[in-house]
C-alpha cells in the first residue's frame, strides 16, 4: 500500500491509501552482498533491466581450482561490472573462474559467458540440447502464478516448423508479431555494436546429456533435462547436499513463460512432464532458482505451477464454450489482463490451445491466415 496527500484546494490535506501490487521475489532489485546458500555455493545477484524482473541469481561454486559460475547474467557493461564487484567481494578475481554453466538459451542466463571465456579461458557447460541461436526479443519471459497473467517480455523466438512458421514477422496463429518498444530496440543495437562478443550465444565446450554427472564445488552434480520454458533447459542436482539448481524451471513466486513457437509440437506437455520429474528427485532440501530466493519444498512448488496451468486450460475450455470459434488473441484476453495483452500472452495461449487440440479436446480452423479454436 502507498499513501498520498490530496489537498483538493483545501487547507487540510486528505490522506488516501492506494493499493499497490505486491513486489514478488523475482522483481526485487539485485543486492550487492554475497551470501552462502549451500555448502560451497555463493549467491551473487546481478541486475537485469527487464520488465517484471529485478535480478538474476548467479551462483558461484567453489573448489580447489577456483569457481564455476551458473548463469552469469545479461550481456552488457552494467551486468559485467556487477559480476566483477561481487567476485571481488567474495575474494575471487575473474581469472579464477574456470567453468560457466548456462541453464538455458535466454540472454539473462548466458550473457556473460563469452566474456568470461575470453577473460579466464572458462569452459562453457550447457544441456546437450542447447540452441546456438538467440533472437533479441526473447528473454526471461515470465508470468505471475497467482495473477491472471503478467508476461514481462516479448517472445520473438523463431517460428515452428509448420507452414505457419512465423517467417516474415507473422505468428503461427495469424497476424503480425509485436516488436519491443523502439527505445529498447535502439538500446539493443547500440549495446550490440559495442559488445558484439557478449551478445553472441556461446558455443558450449561441454554438453551434458540427461543424467550425466559433472564435478562442481568438489562433488558430483547430476544433469536433469527439463524442457518446457525452453527446449534446452537444464537443472543440476547435488544429491549429497540435497541441492537443486533449478534455473527458470521452478521459481518461488512466478511461473516461466511457455512459448507456443519454436518449442516443438506440445511445449506445455513437455513442461508438465518436466514438473513431474521433480517428484522423482528425492532428498532435495534446498532449491536455488535463477530469480527469487532459495526455497525448500520443491514438490509443492512444482505442483502449484502445474495447477496454475491446469486452471488456464479450464478457463480456455469455458471460454471456447461461451464464445464459439475464437482467435488466439481473443482467447488470450480471457487468460491475461489488458496490461499484458500482446504477443507473449498470445504465444502462451497458443501453447495451451495446441495442448488441448492434440489431446482431442479442441479443434481449429483457418480462414484468411488466422486460426480459430473451438471445443471438440
N, C-alpha and C positions, 0 to 999 in steps of 0.2 A: 504494500500500500504506500502511496505517497500523499502528502498533504500540501495544499497550496492556499494562498490568500486571494479571495475575490472581493475587491473593495466595492465595485459597482458604483463608484462615486460617493460612497459613504465614508464618514469619519471612522467607522468601526469595521475593520476588515472581518469578513466572514470566512472561516476556515472550512474547507471542503476536502474530504478524503476521497481520493480517486483510486479504485482498484487497479493494480498493475499485474501483468503476467509474471509468475514466479520465474526466477532465473534458474534454469536447470544446471546440473553439474557441468555438463558439456559446454555450456555457454560462459562459464566463469573465465575471466582473463587469466592468462598464464602468470604463475607466480615465479619469482626468481630464486626461490630456495630449492635445494636438492635434498630429497628425503629417501631413506632406505625403506622400500616397501616389501621386500622379501630378502632372504639371505643372499648377499652378493648382488642385489638388484637395486639400482638407484632410479628414481623417477625425476626426469628433467622436463618441465613443462615449457613448450615453445609456443610463441604467439602465432596465431593464424588470422588472416583478415578475410574470413568467410562469414556471411550472414548466418547467425544461429550457433556459431562455434567460436569459442574464445581461446582455445589452446589445443595442442596435440601433445600427448604424452610420449616422450622419447625415453625409452628405458635403457640404462647402461648396465651391462652385465660384466662384472669384474672377474678377471682371472690372473694368473701369474704373468701373462704376456701383455695385459692391458685391458682393453674394453671391447665388447661388442655392443653396438647401438641398434636398437629396434625402432624403426620409423623415425628417421631424423628430420622430420618437419617439411614445411613448404620450401620450394625454391625461392631464392631472393636474399638480399643482404640482411633484412631485419631478422629473419629466422636464423641465418648463419651467425650473426653477431650474438644472438641469444644463446645459441648452442655453444659457441666458444666460451661465453661468460659462464654458463652452467658447468661446463667441463673444467674450467679454471677453478671455480668454487669447489668442485669435487676433488681437485688436486691432480687432474689429468690433462696433459696437453693433447691437442688434436692428433699429433703424430702417434699417440699410443692407441688409437682406435684401429683395431686390426680386422674387424668384421662389421658389416652393416646388414641387418636383417630387415627386409621390406615385407610387410604383411600383405599388401595388395597394391594394384596399379592405379592408385589415386595420388595426386601430387602432394597432398599434405602428409603423405607417408613415405614417398620416395624422393622428395625434392632435394634433400641434402646429400643423397647417396653418391652422385658423381663427384661432387666437390670433395667429399671425404676420401673417395678413391684417389683423387688427384693429390690431395694433401698428405695422405698417410699410406697410400697403397692398399687400403682396406679391401677385403673380399666382399662381394655383394651376394647375399643369400636370399632366395625367394622360393615360392612354390614352384613346382615343376611346370605349372600351367601359367606362370607369369606372362603377361602380354607385353610385347615390345611396341606398344603404341600409347599415345596419350592425346586426347583432344582437350584443348584449353578450356572447354566449357565444363568438363567433368571434374568434380572434386568430392568432398566428403559425402554430400548428398544424403543428409539425414532428415528424418521427420520425427515428430513427437509421438510418444507411446500413448499418452492419455488425452492429448488434444487432437481433435479431428483433423490432423494433417498440417504440418508446418514444414514443407520441404525448404531447404536453405540454399540450394544452388541450382544451377541449370544443367540438366543432363543432355549433353550433346554428343554422346558416345556414338561410334559408328553403328550403322543400322544392322538389322538382322539379315540373314541370308535369303530371305524370301524375296518375291518380286517387288514388294514394297520395302525396299532396303533402306530408305532414308536418303538415297542419293539425291543431289540437287537441293538439299535443305528441306525435304519433306519428311514427315513422320510415317511410320508403318501404318498408322490408323487414319491418315489423311490430314491435310493441312500443312502449314509451314512450321518449321522448327522455330522456337523462340530463341533469341540470342541474348547473351549477357548485356547489361547496360553499356552504352557507348563509353562511359568513363572507365568502366572495368576493362573493356577491350583495349582501350588506349594504354592503360597501365600495363596490361599483359604484354602488349607489343613492345613497349619501352623496356620493360624488365628483360624480356627475352633477347632484345638487341644487345644488352649489356652483359647478360649472363646466360648465353645460349647453352653452355655445358650443363647448367643447373636445371634447365628446362627440358633436357633430353632424358627420356626414360632410360634408366640404367640397364646395361646388359649384364645379367647375372653371371657370376663366376661359379656359383653352385646352386642347383635347382633341387629342392627337396621333394621326393615322392612322398605320398601319404604313408605314414607310419615309419618313415626313415628317421634316424636319430642324428643329432648334431650336438657337439660338446660346447657348452657355453657356461660361464660362471663356474667352471670346474666340475660340472656334472652333465648328465645326458638329458637332452630335451627331445621330445617326440613331435614330429610334424603331423598336424591334423588338418587335412584339407576341408575347408568349409565354404564351398561355393554358395552364392546367394546374393549378397551385397555386390560382389563381383565374382566372375567365374574362377578367378585365381586366388581367392582369399585363403590365407594361411594363419592358423593358430599354432602356438607352441606350448606343449605340456611338459612340465617338470614333475614327474611322479614322485621323486624323492622328497621334495618340499611341498608338494600339493599346490603348485602354482600354474596358472594358465595365462599366457599372453594372448588375449582374445581379439586384438585389433579392433575392427569395427563390427565384428560378427555379433558379439553380445556386449551391449553398452548398458550403463547403470540406469539411465532415466529416459533415453530416447531410443528409437529403433532405426536401423540402417535403411536407407532407401533401396528398394528393389526395382531396378530398372527393367522396363519391358523391351528394350532394344539392346542388341549387342551381347546378349547373355544367354542365348540358346532358346529352345522352344518353350520351356516352362521354368523360368528362374525362380518363381515362388515355390514350386515343389522342391527344387534343389535347396532352397533356403530352409523349408520345413525339414527336409532330411538332415541338413547340417545342424539344425537346432536339436533334432532328436539325438544326434551323435553326442551331444553334451551329456546326456544321461548315461552314456557308456564310459564317461570319464570319471572313474571312482577316485575318491580321496582328494578332490580339489578343495582347498581351503581358502585360497586367495586368487581372485580374478583381477588381472591387470589390463584394463581396457585402454584403447587408444585415445579416448576422450572421457572426461569424468574421473571419479575417484575409484580406487580399488574397492572391491566388494567381495562378499563371501558366498552367498547362496547362488551358485551357478545354475542349478537345475530350476529353481523357482524363477529366476530371471529369464531363462530360455523359454520356459512355459508361458510367462507373461507376454513375451514378444510374439510367440506363436498365437496366443489367444487374441492379441491385438489384430493380427492379420485375418484370423478366422472371423472376427467381428466385421471386418471390412468386407469379407466375402458375403456374409449375411446381409449387410447393408446393400451391396450391389444386387443380390437376388431380389430383395424387396423393391429396389429402385426400378429394375427392369420389369417387374410385375406391374408397377404403377405407371411407368412411362411408356411401356411398349418398346419398339425398336428405338434405340438411343445411341448417340455418338459417344465416343470415348470422352470427349470434352464435357458433354452434358453429364455423363455418369461421374466424372471426376469431381463435379460440383457437389455431388452427394457425399463424397468422402472428405473433401477438403474445404476449409474456409476460404472466402473470397481473397484474402491476402495471399493465399498460396496457389491460386489458380495459375495455370501455365503449363509448360512442357514437362516439368518434373512431376507435377500432380497427374498429368495425363499419362506419363510413362509408367508410373506405378499403378495407376488404374488399369492400364492396358495389360500389365503383367497379371493382375488379379483376374481380369476378364478372360485372358487366354487360359489361365489355370482352370477357370470354370468351363470354358469351351472344351478343353482337352479332357476334362472329367465327364463330359457329356451333359453338363448342367446348363449350358447356354449355346446359342448358335450365333453366327454373324453373317451379315450380307454386306455387299459392297455396291455403292452407287456413286458414280462420278468421283471415284477415288477415295471415298470416305466410308469407313466401316461403321456398321450399326449392329448392336448386340441386343439380343432378347433372350428370355429364359427358354430352355428347350421344352 
